[in-house]
């Protein structure tokens, strides 16, 4: 049972929604979103995860192309 199942909240600053996805803090760094805390993992609610996906779409596709 992970932290999301236990009910961890969204790590984005000013957000009180429950977390749905976790990403590494390194992945969050290039997206423009800010998160509090010093943990290695960042938990995002549905809305912030969607923002992160849109902000990093080109970077993630370039990363996938590099591996194939």
C-alpha positions in Angstrom: 0.0 0.0 0.0 1.6 3.2 -1.2 1.3 6.8 0.0 -1.4 7.7 -2.5 -3.6 4.8 -1.2 -3.0 6.2 2.3 -4.4 9.6 1.3 -1.4 11.9 0.7 -2.3 15.4 -0.5 -1.0 17.2 -3.5 2.5 18.6 -3.1 1.9 21.7 -5.3 2.0 24.9 -3.3 -1.4 26.1 -2.3 -3.3 23.0 -3.4 -5.4 20.9 -0.9 -6.7 18.2 -3.3 -5.7 14.5 -2.7 -2.7 13.2 -4.7 -3.3 10.9 -7.6 0.1 10.5 -9.2 3.7 10.7 -8.0 6.7 11.8 -10.0 10.3 12.5 -9.0 11.3 16.0 -8.0 13.8 16.0 -10.8 11.0 15.5 -13.4 9.0 18.4 -11.8 12.0 20.8 -12.0 11.6 21.7 -15.7 7.8 22.1 -15.7 7.4 25.4 -14.0 5.3 24.0 -11.1 6.4 24.6 -7.6 6.1 22.1 -4.7 6.9 22.4 -1.1 8.9 19.9 1.0 12.2 18.2 0.4 11.1 14.7 -0.4 12.4 12.9 -3.5 8.9 12.1 -4.7 6.2 14.7 -5.5 2.5 13.9 -5.3 0.2 15.7 -7.7 -3.6 15.9 -8.0 -5.4 15.3 -11.3 -5.3 19.0 -12.3 -1.6 19.6 -11.5 -0.6 16.3 -13.1 -2.4 17.4 -16.3 -0.5 20.7 -16.2 2.8 18.9 -15.7 2.0 16.6 -18.7 1.3 19.6 -21.0 4.3 21.5 -19.9 6.7 18.6 -20.4 5.2 17.0 -23.5 8.1 17.8 -25.9 10.8 16.8 -23.3 9.2 13.5 -22.6 8.7 12.6 -26.3 12.4 13.5 -27.0 13.4 11.3 -24.0 11.3 8.3 -25.4 12.8 8.8 -28.9 16.3 8.6 -27.4 15.6 5.1 -26.0 14.0 3.5 -29.0 
